Amino acid sequence: MRRGFALLAAMLSMSACTSQHSHTQLSLNGGGQAASSSTETSPLISSCPAAIKVDDESVKSRPLNELEDQAIQGMVQSILEGSGPPVVFGGEAGGLQITVKRAYIHPLATSKSAVVVVSVTNEEGAQPVLFRGRYVGLNWSGTDSEFQAALKRALEQALLPLHEQLLEVCASTTEA
């Protein structure tokens, strides 16, 4: 009976660890090293940009090696949709530059961990700001669609502060 309770407690504690997500905003200090940054510092966006340009420079490794750059760009577009400015891929666009620097997944037997690092540069040419998103969840069947969904959740976490700033800045621009 004690063994049954111990097994039940172990299983319940494992399930609590399998649905984590977080985002971190990083900025580069003068030495070129990443340092944690609070979102209460000066906002990245001071005015609503004309457009948001999205590039994907991430190196795809297994299980994402079949995923095309346009798929990740499409995920970013769907996340930022409705935040104000149009999202464009490639070419020249005056405004905000979003570059996906890293996008990878660590699949394990029972869980998966998706991590993304996104660089954001505003049109004034300021120092890029790095956002990191992470999602940990159950690995049900290890399918491509499951990995893509985890990657999108990590992107949502990374881009949440930017999305909120865009909504605030662009809404105040349209009201004026």
NORSUL-V937613 format. One record per residue. N is the residue number from 0. RES is the residue in one letter. OMEGA is omega in degrees with one decimal (NA if undefined). Layout:
N;RES;OMEGA
N;RES;OMEGA
//
This chain:
0;M;177.4
1;R;-179.9
2;R;178.6
3;G;178.0
4;F;179.0
5;A;178.9
6;L;178.6
7;L;179.1
8;A;178.9
9;A;-179.8
10;M;179.6
11;L;178.7
12;S;177.6
13;M;-178.5
14;S;178.8
15;A;-177.5
16;C;-171.3
17;T;178.8
18;S;-179.9
19;Q;171.5
20;H;-179.8
21;S;172.4
22;H;179.5
23;T;174.7
24;Q;179.6
25;L;172.9
26;S;-179.2
27;L;177.1
28;N;-175.3
29;G;-179.1
30;G;179.4
31;G;178.9
32;Q;179.6
33;A;177.7
34;A;179.9
35;S;-178.4
36;S;178.5
37;S;178.3
38;T;178.7
39;E;176.2
40;T;-177.4
41;S;-177.1
42;P;178.6
43;L;-174.5
44;I;178.8
45;S;176.6
46;S;-177.0
47;C;-178.2
48;P;178.8
49;A;-179.3
50;A;174.9
51;I;179.0
52;K;-178.0
53;V;174.2
54;D;176.4
55;D;178.7
56;E;-176.8
57;S;176.7
58;V;-176.6
59;K;174.4
60;S;-178.7
61;R;9.0
62;P;-178.0
63;L;-174.3
64;N;177.2
65;E;-176.8
66;L;-179.3
67;E;179.0
68;D;-177.7
69;Q;179.6
70;A;179.0
71;I;176.4
72;Q;177.3
73;G;176.8
74;M;178.8
75;V;179.6
76;Q;-179.4
77;S;178.7
78;I;-176.8
79;L;179.4
80;E;179.0
81;G;-179.5
82;S;178.5
83;G;-174.2
84;P;177.1
85;P;178.4
86;V;-179.0
87;V;178.8
88;F;176.6
89;G;178.4
90;G;179.6
91;E;176.5
92;A;176.7
93;G;179.5
94;G;-175.3
95;L;178.8
96;Q;177.0
97;I;179.0
98;T;175.3
99;V;-176.9
100;K;-179.2
101;R;173.7
102;A;-178.5
103;Y;-180.0
104;I;172.9
105;H;177.8
106;P;174.9
107;L;-177.1
108;A;-175.9
109;T;-178.9
110;S;176.0
111;K;178.8
112;S;178.3
113;A;-179.0
114;V;174.6
115;V;172.4
116;V;-175.6
117;V;176.6
118;S;-179.8
119;V;177.8
120;T;178.0
121;N;-173.3
122;E;179.0
123;E;178.0
124;G;179.7
125;A;178.0
126;Q;178.8
127;P;175.3
128;V;-179.2
129;L;174.8
130;F;-179.9
131;R;176.5
132;G;-178.6
133;R;174.8
134;Y;176.5
135;V;180.0
136;G;178.3
137;L;175.5
138;N;-174.4
139;W;-176.0
140;S;177.1
141;G;-179.6
142;T;178.5
143;D;-178.7
144;S;177.2
145;E;178.4
146;F;178.8
147;Q;177.7
148;A;177.6
149;A;178.6
150;L;178.7
151;K;177.7
152;R;177.5
153;A;176.7
154;L;177.8
155;E;179.3
156;Q;-179.7
157;A;-173.7
158;L;-178.2
159;L;179.3
160;P;179.0
161;L;179.5
162;H;179.3
163;E;178.0
164;Q;178.9
165;L;179.1
166;L;-178.1
167;E;-176.1
168;V;-176.8
169;C;176.3
170;A;179.9
171;S;177.6
172;T;-179.4
173;T;178.6
174;E;-175.8
175;A;NA
//
